[in-house]
Amino acid sequence: MTRPLSRVGLPGAPSRQAVTCPYCFASVAPQRILFRCRGQAGRTRGCAPVLDEVLAAYTGSTAGASLPPVFAAPGRRGRADCPDCGRPTGNRACPECHNGLPAAYCDSPGRIVALVGAKNAGKSTYIAVLLHELMNRVGTELDASLVACDDRTIERYKRDFARPLLEERRLLPTTASAATGPREPLVYLLTRTRRTRFARARNDSLALVLFDTAGEDLRSREVTDLHLRYLEAADAIIFLVDPLELPGARAGAADAVPDARGAADDPDSEPLNVIARVTEALRQRHGTRPGEPLPVPVAVALTKIDALRPELLRQSALHRTRSGSGVLDLDDRDAVHEQVRALLHEWQAGQLDTYLGQQYAEHALFGLSALGGIPEDGRVGTGGVRPHRAEDPLLWLLYRFGMLDGVRPGGP
């Protein structure tokens, strides 16, 4: 039985006291975190806005970079007095990129989850649906709240994810390359209420950072530095794999699914090649010896399983719905893992499972559908968005992070 993994025990991770900036991914000691003056408010005395050249350099634009100045200070309990105007402030900023660091993020054990997949794997759709599930059905099941840590996260989720997909039912476009400009991560605070042995309520919180990457970013020299820092900072990886990109799986596609040959036309988009590039970047961070497994927990999910013929999934673990009991059913987890593993070998893609077992100390296989149905003419199907087991990879990671209990209903 796999035991949860605490941050203290995560080899190669920043120290417990360090804060990883969710924007530039720099590891920052708490005493180095800057404060930003609250500025003027009505007749209240405060510093006037000035161009923050460091922030402008990060964003590549001066728009929105005129802000009250930043300053260094010891800061007790997350507050400090501005040396120029004297106003107290709790606004904190990264010393490397000057992006704001939400107080909730600084005060909670942040976890950066890297979401990786080739083109057409459904990364953006998956993010939209996963967050919606955590804010609603899954959040209720876990007795958990998911709250955005900054206004930019709120705006980006509504503009780029929720409005087009969930409200207008339009399919999301392919993720744009980071070469066109820095992409904003989505930063949330996830808080669970848990009962102790003595029935006392205890709130456990962690900051969750989701940052999606375009497939071509993993091979583009222009954005290598960004993605190396991103992957090096990751506490966990979720690989999304479109099963229709696996040659042996195409024969099992439903009749309504158009032929998909992205991987066949572009070898660099083959799932194994994408995972190998990420693995190489992670090895640079951890400095592991050849043959030594990487300590980062890895979830590998087959997306769009609704596109497979029903007879392939009937009577299988993938067809079942989770119990929804607020814990991780480890028997079900094992059954899903073995079912996906069997499918990979059946599709002559067993080397993917073999490679993961060789390179990582632990990996888990999943099958999910973010939409729950086959799209029609660029839009969500007539049944609407009906996700199937989209939350499974994150629940497994919460278990690994010690945020979710695991049980075996079928025995010890």
C-alpha positions in Angstrom: 0.0 0.0 0.0 1.4 3.4 -1.0 1.7 5.8 1.9 1.0 9.5 1.6 4.1 11.7 1.0 4.6 14.8 3.0 6.5 17.8 1.6 9.2 17.4 4.1 9.9 13.9 2.8 9.8 14.8 -0.9 13.4 14.4 -2.1 14.8 17.3 -4.0 12.0 19.7 -3.1 12.6 23.2 -1.8 12.9 23.4 2.0 9.8 23.6 4.1 10.3 27.3 4.7 10.9 28.2 1.0 8.1 29.6 -1.1 8.1 28.8 -4.8 6.8 31.7 -6.9 3.9 30.4 -8.9 4.7 32.8 -11.8 8.5 32.6 -12.3 9.0 29.4 -10.2 11.9 30.8 -8.3 12.4 29.3 -4.8 12.4 32.1 -2.4 13.3 32.2 1.3 10.6 33.9 3.4 12.9 36.7 4.5 13.6 37.6 0.9 9.9 38.2 0.0 9.2 41.8 -0.8 6.3 43.9 0.3 4.4 46.3 -2.0 3.0 49.6 -0.6 -0.8 49.7 -0.6 -0.6 53.1 -2.3 -3.0 56.0 -2.2 -6.7 55.4 -1.4 -8.9 58.5 -1.4 -7.5 61.0 1.0 -5.4 58.4 2.7 -1.6 59.1 2.5 0.3 56.6 0.4 2.9 56.2 -2.4 2.0 57.0 -5.9 2.2 54.4 -8.7 5.5 54.0 -10.5 6.5 51.8 -13.4 7.8 48.5 -12.0 10.4 47.6 -14.6 11.0 44.1 -13.2 7.3 43.2 -13.5 7.1 44.8 -17.0 10.1 42.7 -18.1 8.4 39.6 -16.9 5.1 40.3 -18.6 6.7 41.8 -21.7 4.4 44.9 -21.4 4.1 48.0 -19.3 0.3 47.6 -19.2 -0.6 47.0 -15.6 3.0 47.4 -14.4 2.5 50.9 -12.9 2.0 50.1 -9.2 3.0 51.4 -5.8 6.7 50.5 -5.1 8.0 47.4 -3.5 10.4 47.3 -0.6 12.3 44.9 1.6 11.4 44.5 5.2 11.5 41.8 8.0 7.7 41.7 8.2 6.1 40.2 11.2 3.0 38.1 10.7 3.1 39.0 7.0 2.9 42.8 7.4 5.3 45.7 7.2 5.3 49.4 7.2 6.2 51.2 3.9 9.5 53.1 4.5 8.3 56.0 2.4 4.7 56.7 3.4 4.5 54.7 6.6 1.3 52.8 5.7 1.2 49.2 6.9 0.8 46.6 4.1 0.3 42.9 3.8 0.8 42.8 0.0 3.8 40.6 -0.8 5.7 40.2 -4.0 8.3 37.8 -5.5 11.8 39.4 -5.4 12.6 37.8 -8.8 9.7 38.8 -11.0 7.7 41.2 -8.7 4.4 39.4 -9.2 2.2 39.5 -6.2 2.3 36.5 -3.9 -1.1 35.9 -2.4 -1.1 35.8 1.4 -2.9 32.4 1.4 -0.3 31.0 -1.0 2.6 32.2 1.2 1.0 30.8 4.4 0.1 27.4 3.0 2.2 24.4 1.8 2.1 25.2 -1.9 2.2 22.3 -4.4 2.9 23.0 -8.1 1.3 20.4 -10.3 2.7 20.4 -13.8 0.1 19.5 -16.4 1.8 18.1 -19.6 0.6 16.6 -22.8 1.1 16.8 -26.6 -1.2 18.8 -28.9 -4.9 17.8 -28.8 -4.5 15.9 -25.5 -7.2 18.1 -24.0 -5.2 20.0 -21.4 -7.2 23.2 -21.4 -10.5 21.3 -21.4 -9.3 19.1 -18.5 -8.3 22.2 -16.4 -11.7 23.8 -17.0 -13.6 20.7 -16.0 -11.4 19.7 -13.1 -11.6 23.1 -11.4 -15.4 23.2 -11.9 -15.7 19.8 -10.3 -13.6 20.9 -7.3 -15.8 24.0 -6.9 -18.9 21.9 -7.0 -19.6 18.1 -6.9 -16.1 16.9 -5.8 -15.7 19.8 -3.4 -18.9 18.9 -1.7 -17.9 15.3 -1.4 -14.5 16.2 0.1 -16.0 18.9 2.4 -13.5 21.2 0.7 -13.5 24.7 -0.7 -11.5 25.9 -3.7 -10.8 29.7 -3.8 -8.7 31.6 -6.3 -5.7 33.3 -4.7 -5.6 36.3 -7.0 -7.8 38.4 -9.3 -5.8 37.2 -12.4 -6.8 33.6 -11.7 -10.4 34.6 -11.3 -10.4 36.5 -14.6 -8.4 33.9 -16.6 -10.6 31.0 -15.4 -13.8 32.8 -16.4 -12.4 34.2 -19.7 -10.4 31.3 -21.0 -12.1 28.3 -19.5 -15.5 28.5 -17.8 -17.3 31.0 -20.1 -16.5 29.4 -23.5 -16.7 25.7 -22.4 -19.2 25.6 -19.6 -21.5 28.5 -20.5 -21.3 28.8 -24.3 -20.4 25.1 -24.8 -17.7 25.9 -27.3 -14.6 23.7 -27.5 -11.5 25.4 -26.2 -8.7 26.2 -28.7 -5.4 24.5 -28.6 -3.1 26.0 -26.0 -1.0 28.8 -27.4 2.8 28.5 -27.2 4.5 30.3 -24.4 6.7 31.9 -27.0 3.9 34.3 -27.7 4.1 35.6 -24.1 4.2 34.4 -20.5 1.1 32.4 -19.6 -0.6 33.0 -16.3 -0.8 30.0 -13.9 -4.0 29.4 -12.0 -3.4 29.6 -8.3 -6.0 28.3 -5.8 -6.2 27.6 -2.1 -7.8 24.2 -1.4 -9.1 23.8 2.1 -10.5 20.5 3.6 -12.4 20.1 6.8 -11.4 16.8 8.4 -12.6 15.1 11.6 -10.0 13.9 14.1 -10.2 10.8 16.3 -12.0 12.9 18.9 -14.5 14.3 16.4 -12.9 17.7 16.4 -12.9 19.6 13.1 -9.5 20.4 11.6 -8.9 22.5 8.4 -6.1 21.4 6.2 -5.1 23.7 3.4 -2.7 23.7 0.5 -2.1 26.1 -2.4 -2.6 24.4 -5.8 -0.9 25.8 -8.8 -1.9 24.6 -12.3 0.1 25.6 -15.3 -0.5 24.1 -18.7 2.0 23.9 -21.4 1.6 23.7 -25.2 3.0 20.6 -26.8 5.5 22.5 -28.9 6.9 24.3 -25.9 8.6 21.1 -24.8 10.8 21.2 -27.9 11.1 25.0 -28.5 14.5 26.4 -27.7 13.0 29.8 -27.3 11.0 28.8 -24.2 13.3 26.1 -22.8 14.3 28.2 -19.7 10.6 28.8 -18.8 9.7 25.2 -18.9 12.8 23.9 -17.2 12.0 26.2 -14.3 8.4 25.1 -14.4 9.2 21.4 -14.4 12.0 21.8 -11.9 9.6 23.4 -9.4 6.9 20.7 -9.9 5.9 18.6 -6.9 3.9 16.3 -9.1 3.2 15.7 -12.8 0.0 14.9 -14.6 0.6 13.6 -18.1 -2.4 13.6 -20.4 -2.4 11.1 -23.2 -4.9 11.1 -26.0 -5.5 7.3 -26.6 -6.3 8.0 -30.3 -2.7 9.1 -30.7 -1.7 5.5 -29.8 -1.7 3.5 -33.1 -3.0 0.4 -31.6 -6.0 2.1 -30.0 -7.5 3.6 -33.2 -9.2 0.3 -34.1 -11.2 0.7 -30.9 -12.5 4.2 -31.6 -16.2 4.7 -31.8 -17.6 5.2 -35.3 -18.5 8.8 -34.7 -14.9 9.8 -33.9 -12.9 11.2 -36.8 -9.5 9.6 -37.5 -6.8 11.3 -35.4 -3.2 10.9 -36.7 -1.4 13.8 -35.0 1.3 11.5 -33.5 1.8 9.6 -36.7 2.4 12.8 -38.7 4.5 14.3 -35.9 6.8 11.9 -34.0 7.7 14.7 -31.5 4.1 14.6 -30.4 4.1 10.9 -29.6 3.2 10.5 -25.9 6.4 8.5 -25.1 8.6 11.2 -26.6 6.8 14.0 -24.7 7.2 12.1 -21.4 10.9 11.4 -22.2 11.6 15.1 -22.7 9.9 16.0 -19.4 11.8 13.2 -17.7 15.1 14.5 -19.0 14.3 18.0 -17.5 13.4 16.5 -14.2 16.7 14.6 -14.0 18.5 17.8 -14.5 16.8 19.1 -11.4 17.2 16.1 -9.1 20.7 15.1 -10.3 19.7 11.5 -10.2 22.1 8.8 -11.5 21.2 6.8 -14.6 18.8 4.1 -13.6 17.9 5.8 -10.4 14.1 6.4 -10.2 12.8 10.0 -9.9 11.0 10.8 -6.7 8.3 13.0 -8.3 4.8 11.2 -8.2 3.5 11.0 -11.7 -0.2 10.5 -12.8 -0.6 9.4 -16.4 -4.2 9.7 -17.7 -5.8 8.5 -20.9 -8.2 11.2 -21.9 -11.3 11.0 -24.1 -12.0 7.4 -23.1 -15.6 8.2 -24.3 -14.2 8.1 -27.8 -13.5 4.3 -27.4 -16.1 1.7 -28.3 -18.4 0.9 -25.3 -17.6 -2.8 -25.5 -14.0 -2.0 -24.6 -14.9 -0.5 -21.3 -18.0 -2.4 -20.3 -17.6 -4.5 -17.2 -14.3 -2.8 -16.5 -13.0 -0.6 -13.8 -12.9 2.4 -16.2 -16.7 2.1 -16.7 -17.4 2.3 -13.0 -18.1 5.5 -11.2 -16.2 6.3 -8.0 -18.0 5.7 -4.7 -17.9 9.4 -3.8 -17.3 8.7 -0.1 -14.6 11.4 0.5 -11.7 9.0 0.6 -9.5 7.3 -2.0 -10.7 3.7 -2.6 -7.3 2.0 -3.0 -8.9 -1.2 -4.4 -10.6 0.8 -7.1 -7.4 2.7 -7.7 -5.5 -0.5 -8.2 -8.2 -1.9 -10.5 -8.2 1.2 -12.8 -4.4 1.2 -12.9 -4.3 -2.5 -14.0 -7.1 -1.9 -16.6 -5.3 1.0 -18.2 -2.0 -1.0 -18.1 -3.7 -3.9 -19.9 -5.1 -1.6 -22.6 -1.7 0.0 -23.2 -0.1 -3.5 -23.7 -3.1 -4.5 -25.9 -2.5 -1.5 -28.1 1.2 -2.2 -28.5 2.0 0.8 -26.3 3.3 -1.2 -23.3 6.7 0.5 -23.6 5.0 3.6 -22.1 4.2 1.7 -18.9 7.6 0.1 -18.9 9.4 3.4 -19.3 7.4 5.0 -16.5 8.3 2.1 -14.2 11.9 2.5 -15.0 12.1 6.2 -14.6 9.8 7.0 -11.7 9.6 5.7 -8.1 5.9 5.7 -8.4 3.4 6.3 -11.3 -0.3 5.7 -11.5 -2.4 5.1 -14.6 -5.9 6.6 -15.1 -8.7 6.8 -17.7 -11.0 9.7 -17.8 -13.3 11.8 -20.0 -13.5 15.6 -19.3 -16.5 16.1 -21.6 -18.2 12.8 -21.2 -19.2 12.6 -24.9 -18.0 13.1 -28.4 -18.0 16.8 -29.5 -20.2 17.9 -32.5 -19.0 20.5 -35.0 -16.7 22.2 -32.6 -19.2 22.3 -29.8 -19.9 20.2 -26.7 -22.3 17.3 -27.4 -26.0 17.7 -26.9 -25.8 16.1 -23.4 -23.6 18.9 -22.2 -20.4 18.5 -20.2 -20.7 15.2 -18.2 -17.2 14.4 -16.9 -16.3 10.9 -16.0 -13.6 10.4 -13.4 -11.8 13.6 -14.3 -10.9 14.2 -10.7 -9.1 10.8 -10.2 -5.5 12.0 -10.9 -5.8 14.9 -8.5 -7.4 12.8 -5.7 -4.5 10.4 -6.0 -2.1 13.3 -5.6 -4.0 14.7 -2.6 -3.6 11.2 -1.1 0.1 11.3 -1.8 0.3 14.8 -0.3 -1.4 13.6 2.9 -4.6 15.6 2.2 -6.9 12.6 1.6 -7.3 9.3 3.4 -7.0 5.9 1.6 -9.1 2.9 2.4 -9.4 -0.7 1.1 -13.1 -1.7 1.4 -12.3 -5.2 0.2 -9.8 -6.0 3.0 -6.6 -4.9 4.7 
